[in-house]
Amino acid sequence: MKLANLLMDRRINIDLKATNKEQAVRELLEMLRQEEIPVDYDTVLASIREREEVEDTSYGHGFAFPHARTDAVSEMYILIGVSQHGLEDKTSDGVPLHVICLLLTPSTIAKLYLQTLSGLAAFGRMEGALDTILAVSNKNDLIKLISDANVTVDKELMVKDVMRHDVATVTPDDTLKEVANKMFRNRLSALAVVDTSNKLLGVINDRDLIKAALPDYKSLISNLNYSLDVEPFEELLKQEDKIKVAQLYRDDFEVTTPETRIVEVAAMMIFKDIRRVFVTADDNLVGVLLRKDIVNMIIRG
């Protein structure tokens, strides 16, 4: 089913007057009021704010996807607003917010809700999407624009619906210091290792960094009185600009494809007790699926 088939022109506003995201959400909800739909608006707003406190739904590229699963609504609603002047909210990439896609759904709907969010985000990632939306002159043109993009909502929840598309990577020639800095900046415990063509080669994690400092860690465990001639972490710091990823990374990692059913990958993650699965297409890295994202996106919403 095409994503555009879920959209209604009466739930689209191509000239928002709001100056920030919360005002935009209120303005979009007014369209439901005008339809005289019986909704507990205070509860809906509280649910949206709660979700924003967990994580800012500003996606980048000028798009935001505020959403909530709440029994204050009895069916799924998709409301889209376009701000020609841009909203004043800060964004991670510095691009002002122009497009607000508000999604409301009862707690009993999960799969369609996630797939719809994924479809809207997929459209937002398309090159030139923001410029083409800002250029539309009426609501039906916006729906046609999304229809022509051929974004679909699948029958089953796939890896592509949950995976992270922006994957932090390093190359074999990067140094230990560069790895540690990237882990810290991105709050990650592991990084994908790729070549210059973005082909996935392996993975390096925080455990690998500690092992670099403690190559004889087994002796330390078996004999707590084991004598060290030097302080291992101090020595590691001295070498952080010289030790290369090529010396540390591992090539034992799990991969999947964007079109794999999420239940299959989740089962594998449980069985093998792994936290991440890299997503590849033709051996090139296109995403990563984290165990915590399955919890956050599917269970928490």
Secondary structure, 3 states (H helix, E strand, C coil): CEHHHHCCHHHEECCCCCCCHHHHHHHHHHHHHHCCCCCCHHHHHHHHHHHHHHCCCEEECCEECCEEECCCCCCCEEEEEECCCCCCCCCCCCCCCCEEEEEEECCCCCHHHHHHHHHHHHHHHCCCHHHHHHCCCCHHHHHHHHHHCCCECCCCCEHHHHCECCCCEECCCCEHHHHHHHHHHHCCCEEEEECCCCEEEEEEEHHHHHHHHCCCHHHHHHCCCCCCCCCHHHHHHHHCCCCEHHHCCECCCCEECCCCEHHHHHHHHHHHCCCEEEEEECCEEEEEEEHHHHHHHHHHC
